């Protein structure tokens, strides 16, 4: 999806992040698996940072692409 406004793009990215990384983290926390939880928190941080960098790069070039894998 090319040419989305920033709000739609952010909502789509946040949804993607929560579905993929957030649910895995919640499952690990439910299982009381501290090692896996720490690993997944790190992965979640990386994905969020990548999304922020993607938004910044897109703002410089003038286009955003939703659903892009990181």
Phi and psi restraints in degrees (range 20) as a CNS / XPLOR table:
assign (resid 1 and name C) (resid 2 and name N)
       (resid 2 and name CA) (resid 2 and name C) 1.0 -105.2 20.0 2
assign (resid 2 and name N) (resid 2 and name CA)
       (resid 2 and name C) (resid 3 and name N) 1.0 145.1 20.0 2
assign (resid 2 and name C) (resid 3 and name N)
       (resid 3 and name CA) (resid 3 and name C) 1.0 81.9 20.0 2
assign (resid 3 and name N) (resid 3 and name CA)
       (resid 3 and name C) (resid 4 and name N) 1.0 22.5 20.0 2
assign (resid 3 and name C) (resid 4 and name N)
       (resid 4 and name CA) (resid 4 and name C) 1.0 -73.5 20.0 2
assign (resid 4 and name N) (resid 4 and name CA)
       (resid 4 and name C) (resid 5 and name N) 1.0 150.6 20.0 2
assign (resid 4 and name C) (resid 5 and name N)
       (resid 5 and name CA) (resid 5 and name C) 1.0 -71.6 20.0 2
assign (resid 5 and name N) (resid 5 and name CA)
       (resid 5 and name C) (resid 6 and name N) 1.0 163.4 20.0 2
assign (resid 5 and name C) (resid 6 and name N)
       (resid 6 and name CA) (resid 6 and name C) 1.0 -61.5 20.0 2
assign (resid 6 and name N) (resid 6 and name CA)
       (resid 6 and name C) (resid 7 and name N) 1.0 -36.5 20.0 2
assign (resid 6 and name C) (resid 7 and name N)
       (resid 7 and name CA) (resid 7 and name C) 1.0 -66.8 20.0 2
assign (resid 7 and name N) (resid 7 and name CA)
       (resid 7 and name C) (resid 8 and name N) 1.0 -43.9 20.0 2
assign (resid 7 and name C) (resid 8 and name N)
       (resid 8 and name CA) (resid 8 and name C) 1.0 -65.4 20.0 2
assign (resid 8 and name N) (resid 8 and name CA)
       (resid 8 and name C) (resid 9 and name N) 1.0 -41.5 20.0 2
assign (resid 8 and name C) (resid 9 and name N)
       (resid 9 and name CA) (resid 9 and name C) 1.0 -62.5 20.0 2
assign (resid 9 and name N) (resid 9 and name CA)
       (resid 9 and name C) (resid 10 and name N) 1.0 -46.8 20.0 2
assign (resid 9 and name C) (resid 10 and name N)
       (resid 10 and name CA) (resid 10 and name C) 1.0 -62.6 20.0 2
assign (resid 10 and name N) (resid 10 and name CA)
       (resid 10 and name C) (resid 11 and name N) 1.0 -41.2 20.0 2
assign (resid 10 and name C) (resid 11 and name N)
       (resid 11 and name CA) (resid 11 and name C) 1.0 -63.7 20.0 2
assign (resid 11 and name N) (resid 11 and name CA)
       (resid 11 and name C) (resid 12 and name N) 1.0 -42.7 20.0 2
assign (resid 11 and name C) (resid 12 and name N)
       (resid 12 and name CA) (resid 12 and name C) 1.0 -64.1 20.0 2
assign (resid 12 and name N) (resid 12 and name CA)
       (resid 12 and name C) (resid 13 and name N) 1.0 -44.5 20.0 2
assign (resid 12 and name C) (resid 13 and name N)
       (resid 13 and name CA) (resid 13 and name C) 1.0 -65.4 20.0 2
assign (resid 13 and name N) (resid 13 and name CA)
       (resid 13 and name C) (resid 14 and name N) 1.0 -43.5 20.0 2
assign (resid 13 and name C) (resid 14 and name N)
       (resid 14 and name CA) (resid 14 and name C) 1.0 -62.1 20.0 2
assign (resid 14 and name N) (resid 14 and name CA)
       (resid 14 and name C) (resid 15 and name N) 1.0 -41.9 20.0 2
assign (resid 14 and name C) (resid 15 and name N)
       (resid 15 and name CA) (resid 15 and name C) 1.0 -60.5 20.0 2
assign (resid 15 and name N) (resid 15 and name CA)
       (resid 15 and name C) (resid 16 and name N) 1.0 -45.9 20.0 2
assign (resid 15 and name C) (resid 16 and name N)
       (resid 16 and name CA) (resid 16 and name C) 1.0 -61.2 20.0 2
assign (resid 16 and name N) (resid 16 and name CA)
       (resid 16 and name C) (resid 17 and name N) 1.0 -44.6 20.0 2
assign (resid 16 and name C) (resid 17 and name N)
       (resid 17 and name CA) (resid 17 and name C) 1.0 -64.2 20.0 2
assign (resid 17 and name N) (resid 17 and name CA)
       (resid 17 and name C) (resid 18 and name N) 1.0 -46.1 20.0 2
assign (resid 17 and name C) (resid 18 and name N)
       (resid 18 and name CA) (resid 18 and name C) 1.0 -64.6 20.0 2
assign (resid 18 and name N) (resid 18 and name CA)
       (resid 18 and name C) (resid 19 and name N) 1.0 -43.1 20.0 2
assign (resid 18 and name C) (resid 19 and name N)
       (resid 19 and name CA) (resid 19 and name C) 1.0 -64.1 20.0 2
assign (resid 19 and name N) (resid 19 and name CA)
       (resid 19 and name C) (resid 20 and name N) 1.0 -40.7 20.0 2
assign (resid 19 and name C) (resid 20 and name N)
       (resid 20 and name CA) (resid 20 and name C) 1.0 -85.1 20.0 2
assign (resid 20 and name N) (resid 20 and name CA)
       (resid 20 and name C) (resid 21 and name N) 1.0 -55.2 20.0 2
assign (resid 20 and name C) (resid 21 and name N)
       (resid 21 and name CA) (resid 21 and name C) 1.0 -91.4 20.0 2
assign (resid 21 and name N) (resid 21 and name CA)
       (resid 21 and name C) (resid 22 and name N) 1.0 -39.3 20.0 2
assign (resid 21 and name C) (resid 22 and name N)
       (resid 22 and name CA) (resid 22 and name C) 1.0 -63.6 20.0 2
assign (resid 22 and name N) (resid 22 and name CA)
       (resid 22 and name C) (resid 23 and name N) 1.0 -42.6 20.0 2
assign (resid 22 and name C) (resid 23 and name N)
       (resid 23 and name CA) (resid 23 and name C) 1.0 -67.5 20.0 2
assign (resid 23 and name N) (resid 23 and name CA)
       (resid 23 and name C) (resid 24 and name N) 1.0 -37.5 20.0 2
assign (resid 23 and name C) (resid 24 and name N)
       (resid 24 and name CA) (resid 24 and name C) 1.0 -63.3 20.0 2
assign (resid 24 and name N) (resid 24 and name CA)
       (resid 24 and name C) (resid 25 and name N) 1.0 -40.2 20.0 2
assign (resid 24 and name C) (resid 25 and name N)
       (resid 25 and name CA) (resid 25 and name C) 1.0 -65.2 20.0 2
assign (resid 25 and name N) (resid 25 and name CA)
       (resid 25 and name C) (resid 26 and name N) 1.0 -42.3 20.0 2
assign (resid 25 and name C) (resid 26 and name N)
       (resid 26 and name CA) (resid 26 and name C) 1.0 -61.8 20.0 2
assign (resid 26 and name N) (resid 26 and name CA)
       (resid 26 and name C) (resid 27 and name N) 1.0 -40.9 20.0 2
assign (resid 26 and name C) (resid 27 and name N)
       (resid 27 and name CA) (resid 27 and name C) 1.0 -64.3 20.0 2
assign (resid 27 and name N) (resid 27 and name CA)
       (resid 27 and name C) (resid 28 and name N) 1.0 -43.0 20.0 2
assign (resid 27 and name C) (resid 28 and name N)
       (resid 28 and name CA) (resid 28 and name C) 1.0 -63.6 20.0 2
assign (resid 28 and name N) (resid 28 and name CA)
       (resid 28 and name C) (resid 29 and name N) 1.0 -40.0 20.0 2
assign (resid 28 and name C) (resid 29 and name N)
       (resid 29 and name CA) (resid 29 and name C) 1.0 -66.3 20.0 2
assign (resid 29 and name N) (resid 29 and name CA)
       (resid 29 and name C) (resid 30 and name N) 1.0 -40.1 20.0 2
assign (resid 29 and name C) (resid 30 and name N)
       (resid 30 and name CA) (resid 30 and name C) 1.0 -61.8 20.0 2
assign (resid 30 and name N) (resid 30 and name CA)
       (resid 30 and name C) (resid 31 and name N) 1.0 -37.5 20.0 2
assign (resid 30 and name C) (resid 31 and name N)
       (resid 31 and name CA) (resid 31 and name C) 1.0 -79.4 20.0 2
assign (resid 31 and name N) (resid 31 and name CA)
       (resid 31 and name C) (resid 32 and name N) 1.0 -1.5 20.0 2
assign (resid 31 and name C) (resid 32 and name N)
       (resid 32 and name CA) (resid 32 and name C) 1.0 57.2 20.0 2
assign (resid 32 and name N) (resid 32 and name CA)
       (resid 32 and name C) (resid 33 and name N) 1.0 35.6 20.0 2
assign (resid 32 and name C) (resid 33 and name N)
       (resid 33 and name CA) (resid 33 and name C) 1.0 -93.6 20.0 2
assign (resid 33 and name N) (resid 33 and name CA)
       (resid 33 and name C) (resid 34 and name N) 1.0 91.6 20.0 2
assign (resid 33 and name C) (resid 34 and name N)
       (resid 34 and name CA) (resid 34 and name C) 1.0 -63.9 20.0 2
assign (resid 34 and name N) (resid 34 and name CA)
       (resid 34 and name C) (resid 35 and name N) 1.0 -41.6 20.0 2
assign (resid 34 and name C) (resid 35 and name N)
       (resid 35 and name CA) (resid 35 and name C) 1.0 -63.9 20.0 2
assign (resid 35 and name N) (resid 35 and name CA)
       (resid 35 and name C) (resid 36 and name N) 1.0 -46.5 20.0 2
assign (resid 35 and name C) (resid 36 and name N)
       (resid 36 and name CA) (resid 36 and name C) 1.0 -66.2 20.0 2
assign (resid 36 and name N) (resid 36 and name CA)
       (resid 36 and name C) (resid 37 and name N) 1.0 -38.0 20.0 2
assign (resid 36 and name C) (resid 37 and name N)
       (resid 37 and name CA) (resid 37 and name C) 1.0 -61.1 20.0 2
assign (resid 37 and name N) (resid 37 and name CA)
       (resid 37 and name C) (resid 38 and name N) 1.0 -44.6 20.0 2
assign (resid 37 and name C) (resid 38 and name N)
       (resid 38 and name CA) (resid 38 and name C) 1.0 -61.6 20.0 2
assign (resid 38 and name N) (resid 38 and name CA)
       (resid 38 and name C) (resid 39 and name N) 1.0 -43.2 20.0 2
assign (resid 38 and name C) (resid 39 and name N)
       (resid 39 and name CA) (resid 39 and name C) 1.0 -62.2 20.0 2
assign (resid 39 and name N) (resid 39 and name CA)
       (resid 39 and name C) (resid 40 and name N) 1.0 -42.5 20.0 2
assign (resid 39 and name C) (resid 40 and name N)
       (resid 40 and name CA) (resid 40 and name C) 1.0 -71.5 20.0 2
assign (resid 40 and name N) (resid 40 and name CA)
       (resid 40 and name C) (resid 41 and name N) 1.0 -31.9 20.0 2
assign (resid 40 and name C) (resid 41 and name N)
       (resid 41 and name CA) (resid 41 and name C) 1.0 -63.0 20.0 2
assign (resid 41 and name N) (resid 41 and name CA)
       (resid 41 and name C) (resid 42 and name N) 1.0 -43.4 20.0 2
assign (resid 41 and name C) (resid 42 and name N)
       (resid 42 and name CA) (resid 42 and name C) 1.0 -60.7 20.0 2
assign (resid 42 and name N) (resid 42 and name CA)
       (resid 42 and name C) (resid 43 and name N) 1.0 -44.6 20.0 2
assign (resid 42 and name C) (resid 43 and name N)
       (resid 43 and name CA) (resid 43 and name C) 1.0 -63.2 20.0 2
assign (resid 43 and name N) (resid 43 and name CA)
       (resid 43 and name C) (resid 44 and name N) 1.0 -40.9 20.0 2
assign (resid 43 and name C) (resid 44 and name N)
       (resid 44 and name CA) (resid 44 and name C) 1.0 -62.1 20.0 2
assign (resid 44 and name N) (resid 44 and name CA)
       (resid 44 and name C) (resid 45 and name N) 1.0 -42.3 20.0 2
assign (resid 44 and name C) (resid 45 and name N)
       (resid 45 and name CA) (resid 45 and name C) 1.0 -61.1 20.0 2
assign (resid 45 and name N) (resid 45 and name CA)
       (resid 45 and name C) (resid 46 and name N) 1.0 -42.3 20.0 2
assign (resid 45 and name C) (resid 46 and name N)
       (resid 46 and name CA) (resid 46 and name C) 1.0 -63.6 20.0 2
assign (resid 46 and name N) (resid 46 and name CA)
       (resid 46 and name C) (resid 47 and name N) 1.0 -41.9 20.0 2
assign (resid 46 and name C) (resid 47 and name N)
       (resid 47 and name CA) (resid 47 and name C) 1.0 -66.8 20.0 2
assign (resid 47 and name N) (resid 47 and name CA)
       (resid 47 and name C) (resid 48 and name N) 1.0 -41.4 20.0 2
assign (resid 47 and name C) (resid 48 and name N)
       (resid 48 and name CA) (resid 48 and name C) 1.0 -64.8 20.0 2
assign (resid 48 and name N) (resid 48 and name CA)
       (resid 48 and name C) (resid 49 and name N) 1.0 -43.4 20.0 2
assign (resid 48 and name C) (resid 49 and name N)
       (resid 49 and name CA) (resid 49 and name C) 1.0 -62.2 20.0 2
assign (resid 49 and name N) (resid 49 and name CA)
       (resid 49 and name C) (resid 50 and name N) 1.0 -41.1 20.0 2
assign (resid 49 and name C) (resid 50 and name N)
       (resid 50 and name CA) (resid 50 and name C) 1.0 -63.3 20.0 2
assign (resid 50 and name N) (resid 50 and name CA)
       (resid 50 and name C) (resid 51 and name N) 1.0 -39.0 20.0 2
assign (resid 50 and name C) (resid 51 and name N)
       (resid 51 and name CA) (resid 51 and name C) 1.0 -65.6 20.0 2
assign (resid 51 and name N) (resid 51 and name CA)
       (resid 51 and name C) (resid 52 and name N) 1.0 -39.4 20.0 2
assign (resid 51 and name C) (resid 52 and name N)
       (resid 52 and name CA) (resid 52 and name C) 1.0 -65.2 20.0 2
assign (resid 52 and name N) (resid 52 and name CA)
       (resid 52 and name C) (resid 53 and name N) 1.0 -43.8 20.0 2
assign (resid 52 and name C) (resid 53 and name N)
       (resid 53 and name CA) (resid 53 and name C) 1.0 -64.4 20.0 2
assign (resid 53 and name N) (resid 53 and name CA)
       (resid 53 and name C) (resid 54 and name N) 1.0 -38.4 20.0 2
assign (resid 53 and name C) (resid 54 and name N)
       (resid 54 and name CA) (resid 54 and name C) 1.0 -62.5 20.0 2
assign (resid 54 and name N) (resid 54 and name CA)
       (resid 54 and name C) (resid 55 and name N) 1.0 -43.5 20.0 2
assign (resid 54 and name C) (resid 55 and name N)
       (resid 55 and name CA) (resid 55 and name C) 1.0 -63.5 20.0 2
assign (resid 55 and name N) (resid 55 and name CA)
       (resid 55 and name C) (resid 56 and name N) 1.0 -41.3 20.0 2
assign (resid 55 and name C) (resid 56 and name N)
       (resid 56 and name CA) (resid 56 and name C) 1.0 -64.1 20.0 2
assign (resid 56 and name N) (resid 56 and name CA)
       (resid 56 and name C) (resid 57 and name N) 1.0 -47.0 20.0 2
assign (resid 56 and name C) (resid 57 and name N)
       (resid 57 and name CA) (resid 57 and name C) 1.0 -61.9 20.0 2
assign (resid 57 and name N) (resid 57 and name CA)
       (resid 57 and name C) (resid 58 and name N) 1.0 -40.2 20.0 2
assign (resid 57 and name C) (resid 58 and name N)
       (resid 58 and name CA) (resid 58 and name C) 1.0 -67.6 20.0 2
assign (resid 58 and name N) (resid 58 and name CA)
       (resid 58 and name C) (resid 59 and name N) 1.0 -35.7 20.0 2
assign (resid 58 and name C) (resid 59 and name N)
       (resid 59 and name CA) (resid 59 and name C) 1.0 -66.8 20.0 2
assign (resid 59 and name N) (resid 59 and name CA)
       (resid 59 and name C) (resid 60 and name N) 1.0 -29.5 20.0 2
assign (resid 59 and name C) (resid 60 and name N)
       (resid 60 and name CA) (resid 60 and name C) 1.0 -74.9 20.0 2
assign (resid 60 and name N) (resid 60 and name CA)
       (resid 60 and name C) (resid 61 and name N) 1.0 -35.1 20.0 2
assign (resid 60 and name C) (resid 61 and name N)
       (resid 61 and name CA) (resid 61 and name C) 1.0 -93.2 20.0 2
assign (resid 61 and name N) (resid 61 and name CA)
       (resid 61 and name C) (resid 62 and name N) 1.0 -17.9 20.0 2
assign (resid 61 and name C) (resid 62 and name N)
       (resid 62 and name CA) (resid 62 and name C) 1.0 93.4 20.0 2
assign (resid 62 and name N) (resid 62 and name CA)
       (resid 62 and name C) (resid 63 and name N) 1.0 12.0 20.0 2
assign (resid 62 and name C) (resid 63 and name N)
       (resid 63 and name CA) (resid 63 and name C) 1.0 -143.7 20.0 2
assign (resid 63 and name N) (resid 63 and name CA)
       (resid 63 and name C) (resid 64 and name N) 1.0 148.1 20.0 2
assign (resid 63 and name C) (resid 64 and name N)
       (resid 64 and name CA) (resid 64 and name C) 1.0 -124.0 20.0 2
assign (resid 64 and name N) (resid 64 and name CA)
       (resid 64 and name C) (resid 65 and name N) 1.0 143.5 20.0 2
assign (resid 64 and name C) (resid 65 and name N)
       (resid 65 and name CA) (resid 65 and name C) 1.0 -122.7 20.0 2
assign (resid 65 and name N) (resid 65 and name CA)
       (resid 65 and name C) (resid 66 and name N) 1.0 118.0 20.0 2
assign (resid 65 and name C) (resid 66 and name N)
       (resid 66 and name CA) (resid 66 and name C) 1.0 -81.9 20.0 2
assign (resid 66 and name N) (resid 66 and name CA)
       (resid 66 and name C) (resid 67 and name N) 1.0 152.9 20.0 2
assign (resid 66 and name C) (resid 67 and name N)
       (resid 67 and name CA) (resid 67 and name C) 1.0 75.6 20.0 2
assign (resid 67 and name N) (resid 67 and name CA)
       (resid 67 and name C) (resid 68 and name N) 1.0 9.4 20.0 2
assign (resid 67 and name C) (resid 68 and name N)
       (resid 68 and name CA) (resid 68 and name C) 1.0 -74.5 20.0 2
assign (resid 68 and name N) (resid 68 and name CA)
       (resid 68 and name C) (resid 69 and name N) 1.0 130.4 20.0 2
assign (resid 68 and name C) (resid 69 and name N)
       (resid 69 and name CA) (resid 69 and name C) 1.0 -74.3 20.0 2
assign (resid 69 and name N) (resid 69 and name CA)
       (resid 69 and name C) (resid 70 and name N) 1.0 144.6 20.0 2
